[in-house]
Amino acid sequence: MSGVVFRTDASTVIGTGHVMRCLTLAAKLKESGAQVAFVCREHAGHLCDMIEDRWGFAVYRLPRDPNHDKQSRRSDADLAHAGWLDSGRENDAAETTAAISTQFKYPDWLVVDHYALDARWEAALRPLTRNLMVIDDLADRHHDCDVLLDQNLHRNIAKRYDDLVPAHCCRLLGPQYALLRPEFQIARKKLRVRDGTVRQVLIFFGGMDAHNETSKAIEAITSINRPDLTVDVIVGATNPNLENIRSICARLAHVRLHHNPGNIAELIANADLSIGAAGATAWERCCLGLPSIMISLAMNQESIAHALADDGLAIYLGKRAAVTAGMITAAVEELMRNPDRMKAMGRACAELTDGNGAKRVACALDSHPIVLRPAQIGDCDSLYQWRNAEETRRYFHHPEPISIETHRDWLTSVLRNKSRSLLIGQRNGEPVGVLRYDCARTQCAVSIYLVPSQRGHGYGSRLLCAGHEWLRQNRQNIRQVRAEVVKANRASVGAFLQAGYVKDDGVFVKQIA
């Protein structure tokens, strides 16, 4: 991968979350040798200096133009967040085109994370990049992209983008793809077991918190008569209410203020309960199993908050304007009286995301494709080891180990059966997984497992997609692929959904064009 350009913005209106998640992915891509750069507009509250100075990435800055052409405003009126651009869509496309053409040449990927940009902007930039990825949460506009990432939890997320992205688009959907910094993976490995008792509370409403929900939460906690309760307050780098919050915290002996700290994962791991927003920080808390009381600060957070609350992973109090300090106090006191509920919430959170999302997304952008080849009798020993591994057998319908003699007989039978195809997927010559197709007329059933050492890289959906192309080339009569997936196997369920399968009466189905 020679080059990746990110088009994203931060501002007092947009907040910092879009830039921060892009930086997390950018750092992971840089580890793989990619040359990374950003294109950002200089809004009030931009993070261009931080991207350059703290993260070391080149930034091409687009000038702010609050008086941009009124005709451009009218042409973008169909986009709910058009005002976030401070420039017409066509003008922004032209300026970004100039930046890529003169500064970054022909990148492998253009990654777009901006609610004010849609398929029209993306189509204009298509000639300048080999591939285009979109990061979105709203599903409120069309996209012209090769990969779409929505890292959030939504109801019916598998169908959310059905009519909004091209048929070939690879969809990375759900919190398993949450873009979390490496510090969260490290903290998760040494995470303590919480006993449900609330001794330490964390208050954090993201990098901006323009409406000062932080002070509201501090007021709520201090009204509880618990002198033994310790409160950590995190305030982001661009929070406009810093001095007011600093003054409040200075008067309270049990409250500690942390301004733009570098140890957020440690603070989350040390806490027993969090009060915060339902944005990107929700996945940081989930990764470290921290129960939360949530308030939504923006429209895009409401769906996430409802989904988390419905699944018992958090308590959602509502939109910020409707939430009072008294409501927060009541929610905290209720959880303090119910340690069993606290423990259940923490366990459910930790199961939702493991902190490896950035690695999975980076793998999806990997320029090295997965190539399929037919299995041979010489693969017998390798297939036997992969198939018999405990982590592979765990979700089989018959999970008991088998003997090498039984396996050899089975493999010989499969290789002779013209209605069956056993394929080994390889990346850079290294095996990553196995597909088996059992075909009859125009349908076939698929089974899949990954080589044990290759688990956790997001190869499952890529292996399935490679299989679809193999079927088109080698079994042109096949029009539908079906799969039975154990519900408890979340990784496998996610892989099938991301590869475009639809759940139909308990079976996953994919139409092959």
N, C-alpha and C positions, 0 to 999 in steps of 0.2 A: 504494500500500500504506500504510494508515493506522497499523496497529499490529501488533506481533509480541510475544508473550509466550513466554519459555522456562521450562520446568519441568525443572530439573536440579539435581544436588547434587555437592559434593565433601566428602571426609572422610578421616580416616586409614585407613579401610577401603576406601572407594570410589576414593581417589586424586583426581587433579586433571584427568585427561584429558577427562572428560565436559564439565566446565565450560569448559575451554580451547577445545575444538573449537566449542562453542556460542558462545563469545565471538568466535571468528573469523568465523562466519557472521553473528552479530549486527552486527559492524562493517561487513561487506559490505552487509547490508540497510540499515544506517543511511546508507550512502553513497547509497542509492537513495531516501532521504527517509523511511524507516520510523521510527516511534516504537517503541523497543525497551525491554522491561523483563524482569526475571527474578523467578521465584519459587523460593526456595531454603530448605532447612531448615538450621538452625544446628547441624549436627553438629560434633563435635570435628574441627578441621581444615577447617572451611568456608572459602569464599573470598568471602563476601559483601562484606567491606570492600574487597578488591581490585577486585571487579566495579564497585563504586561509585566508589572513589577513583582507580583507575588507568584504568578503561575508561569511566567516566562514565555507566553505566546505572543506572536505578532498580532497587532490589531490594526485594521484599516478603518478609520473613523469616518462615518458619514455625518455631515453637518446637520444640526437641528434647524428645521425650517417651519416654525409655527404658523407662518403666513403663506403656506404653500397654496398653490392654485386651487380656487374654489371648484373648478370643474373636476379636478382630481378627487376632491372630497365627495362630490356627487356620484362619481363613477364607482367609488368604494362604499357607497352607503349601504350596500347589501351585506357588508361584513360587520358583525356586532362590535368588533374591537378595532375598527378602522382608525379610530382616533389615537390608538397607541403608537401609530407609525410616525406621526408628526411629519408626514410626507405622503404624497400620493403613491399608490401602488406602482404605477408605471414609472414614476420618477425614482422610487426606491429600486425597482428592477434595473433601471438604467445605471444608477450609481453603483449597485452591487456588481453589475456586469463589468463596469469600468474597473472596479477593484480586482475582480478575479482575472480579467484579461491582462491587466498591467502588473499586478502584484503576485498573483498566485498561479498563473498559467492555467493548465488543464487538470484540475484535481480529480482524484478517484471518486471522491464523495463531496457533495454539498449537503450539509445537515442544516435544516431549517427548523427553528423553534420559536414561532411567533404567531400569536392569535390573529394578527392583522394581515397575514399573508395566506394565499390560497392557491388553487391549481393554476390560475391565470399567471400569477407571478412565477410559480414553479416552472410552467411551460416556457416562459420567456428565458429562464436560466438554463434550461435543459441542454442547449447546444454547448454550454461552457463546462460541463462536467460529465464524467462517465456514468455516475449514479447519483441519485437524489434520495435523501432520507428526510422524513418529517417526524418531529416530536409533537404530539398533540394530546389534549385531554378533553376537548369539547365535543368533537364529532359534529360540528355545526357548519362545515363547509367542505367542498371537494378538494382533493389533493391529486397532483400528478407526481407520484413518487414510486420508488422501487421497494422501499422499506418504510413502514410506519410503526412508531413506538408510542404506545399509551401505557405508561407504567402504573396506572391507577386501578383501583377496584371499582367496577361498575356492574350493575345488573345487565345480563345479556351482552357482556362485552364482546363475545365472539361474533355477534351480528351487528355490532355498533357501527362498523365502517363498511358494511356490505355494498352500499350504493355510493360511497364517497371516495374510494380508491380504485386504481386499475385492477383488473383480474389477476395480473401477475404479481401484484404487490405482496411482499412478505410482511405479515403483521406480527409484531412483538407486543403481546397484550398481557397486562397484569403485573402485580407487584414483584413477581420473580424477576422482572426486568428493571426494577427500580434502580436508578443510578445513584448508588451510595458510595461514598469515599472509602478507601481501603481501611481506614481506622475503625469502621464499623465491623468489618470482618474480623479484625484483630480482637476488638472488644467482645464480640460474640463468642469467640473461642474460649475465653476465660470468664464468661458471664456467671455471676453467682445465682443461686436459686433463691428467689424471693419467697417469703413466707406469708405474704398478703398483708403484713402490718405496714402502716404508713408512718414513716419516720422522717422521710426526706421528700420534698416536693420540688419539681422542676417546672418553671414557667418560661416558655419560649414560644413566641409568635412569629418566628421567621426573621429574615434580614431587615425588613422594612417596618412593619406594624405602624402604618401611618396614622391609624385611629387610636393608638395607645391602649390596646386591650391588655397590655402588660400591667399597667397601673391598676386597671380594674381587677385583674387576677390577684395582684398583691393585696389590694384592699380586702378581697374575699378571704384570703388565707389568714391575714392578720386579725380578722374578726373572730376566728376560731380560737377558743381558749385552750391552746395547746402550746405552752412555753417550750416543750421539748421538740417541737416540730421545726426542722431546718428547711429553709427555702433557698434554692438557687435560681437566680433570675438571669437569663441570657438575653442580651440586647445586641442586635446585629450592627454591622459596620455603618449602615446608612440610616439607622433609626433616627427620625427627626426629634424624638422625645427623650433623647438620652439624658440631658441635664435634669429634666423633671424627674425621671426614673432614678437617676443617681441620688438626687436630693431625698426622695422617699426612702430609698434603701439605706441611706446613711443614718436615718433615724431609727432603724429597726435592727436590734442586735442579732436576731436569728435569720436575717435575710442577707444573702451574699450576691453581689452584682458581678456579672462576667460580661465585659464588653468585647464583642467579636473574639471569643476565645478560640484557641487552637485545639482544645480537648473536649469538643462537644460530645463525642462518643463516650468518653469517660464520665461526663456529667450525667448523660442519659443512663448509663449502666449503674451509676451510684444511686439514682433516684428510685423511689417506690411508686410514685404517681406523677403524672405530667398534666399540666394545663396548657393547651396550645391550639394551633390552627390545624386545619385539615389539608394542608398543602404537602409539599415534599417532606417536611419534617415528620409527617405521620409515618412514613416508611422507615425513617431512622429509628423512631420509637418502636415500631413493630419488630424490626430486625433485632433489637435488644430486649424484646419482651416486656416493654414498659406500658402498663395500663394508662389510659388517657381520658381526660375530659376535654372535649373538642368544641371549638367555636369556629364557624366558617367566616372567613374574611372576604371572600369573593365568590361569585357565582359558580366558578369551576370547582370550588371546594365542597359544594353542597352534596353533589352526587356521591363523592368519596365518603363524606361524613356519614351519610345515611347508610351506605353499604357497610361500612365498618361497624356502625351501631347495630344494624340489623343482624350481623353475624356475631354479635356479642364481643367485639374486639375493643370497643370504646363506648363512652357515653357522649352523645351529641346533644348539646344544649340549644343549638339553633344559630341563626344569623347574628352577627356581632351587635347590630343595632337593637335586637330584641333581647339580648342577654344582659342581665344585671349581675352585680357583685353578689347579691343575695342568692341568685340561682346557682352561681358557682359554689358558694359556701355550702348550700344544701347538698349539692352533688358530692362534694368532698366528704362531708360528714356521713353521707349515706355509704360511701365506699369504705370509710374508716370502720364502720360497724359491720362490714361484710368481707372479711379477709378471704373467704372461700371464693367469692366472686372475683376478687382482685387476682387470685392465683389463676383462676380459669381464664380471665382476660389476658393475662401475661402469656400463658401457654399458647393460646390461640394466635396471639400476635406473632410470637416467635416462629410459628409454623407457616406464616403467610409469605415471608421473604427472608432469604438467608444472607443477603448482602453481596451476592455475586452477580447482580444484575448488569453492572457495567461490563463485566467479562463476557456475559452472554450476548450483550448487544455488540460488543467489539467483534466477537466471533461471527455474528450475522453480517458484519461489514467486511469480513475477511475476503480478500481477493482470491484466495486459494479455494476452489470449489471442491465439493465432495463428489468423487467419481465412483461409480458403481462397476463392479466386475462380477461375473458369475463365480460362485464358490466351486472349488475343485476338491477331489478326494485328498489332495495334499494339504488342505486346510483343516483336516479332521481334528488334529490335536489342538489347534488354536480355537476352533469353534467349540470344542469340548470344554476347554478351560473357561471361555467366556460364558458359555451357557450354564455351566455348573457353579459359577460364582454365586455366593449367597445373595448379593445385591441384585443380580439378574433374576434369580429364581423367585425372589420374594413375592412378585405379583403374578407369577405364572398360575394357570388354572391347576396344574399339577406341580407344586413347588419342590417336591422331593428330588434330591440329586439322582443322577443316573450313572450307570457304569459305562466305561469306554466302549465295551462290546456292543451295548445297546445303542449308544450314540453312533458308532460306525455303521451298524446295520441301518439305522434311520437315515443317515446321510447318504448312503449308497442308494437307498430307495428314493429319496428326494431327487437326487441327481439324475435318476433314470426316468422320472415322472415328467412327461412333457407338459402337463397342466400346472406344474409347480416350478417356481423360480426362486432360488436361494442366492442372494446377492450380498457382497461385502462392500461397504462404503469405505473409501480411503480419502484422506486429505494429505497432500504432500507425500503420498506413498505409505502413510501410516494408517492402519485400520482404525475406524472410529465406531462402526456399528454394523448390524446385520438386518436385512430385510428378507422376509419370505412372502411370496405371493402365491396363493392357491386360487387358480382361475377356472371359471366355468362359463362358457358362452361370453356374454358381454360384461360379466362382473368378476371381481376377485376379492378375496379376503387378504388383509395384510397383517403381519405380525412384525414387531420390531424390538430390538434391544441394542444397547450400546456396549461397546467394549468397556469393562469396568474402569479402566484408567482414564477413559474419555468422558465420564459422566460429569455433569455440572458445567459444561461448556456451551450448552445450547445447541448441540448437534442434532438433537432428535428431530426438530422441525425441518432442518436442512436436509437430513437424510430422507425424510418422507418426500420433500419437494424434489429431490434428485430422483426418487423412485417414480414420481409422476412423469417426469421427462423420459425416464427409461421405458415406462409402459407405452408412452406415445410413440417411441421409436421402435420398440421390439414386440409389443403386443397391441397392435393398432385396433383390434376389435374391442378392447376393453373400454367401457364407458363409465363404469362406476367402481369405486374401491370402498370396501366396508371394513370396519375394525371394531372388535369388542375390547373395551378398555376397562380395567378394574378401577372403580371410582376412587379408591383410596390412593391410587398411583397418580398423584397430582402432577408430577413431572411429565408423565406420558399423556395425561389429559391435556395439559398445556401445549405439548408438542403437536398433537393432532389439531387442536383449535388454531394454533398459529400457522399450520400448514394448510388451512382452509377447509378443514372437515367441519361438518355440521352434525350436531347430535340429533338423531331421529329415533325415537322410541328406544332409547338406551344404547343405540349403536351409532358409531361415528361414520359418516358417509361423505365421500368426496366424488364429485362429478369430474370426469376426465374429458376435456374438450377434444 
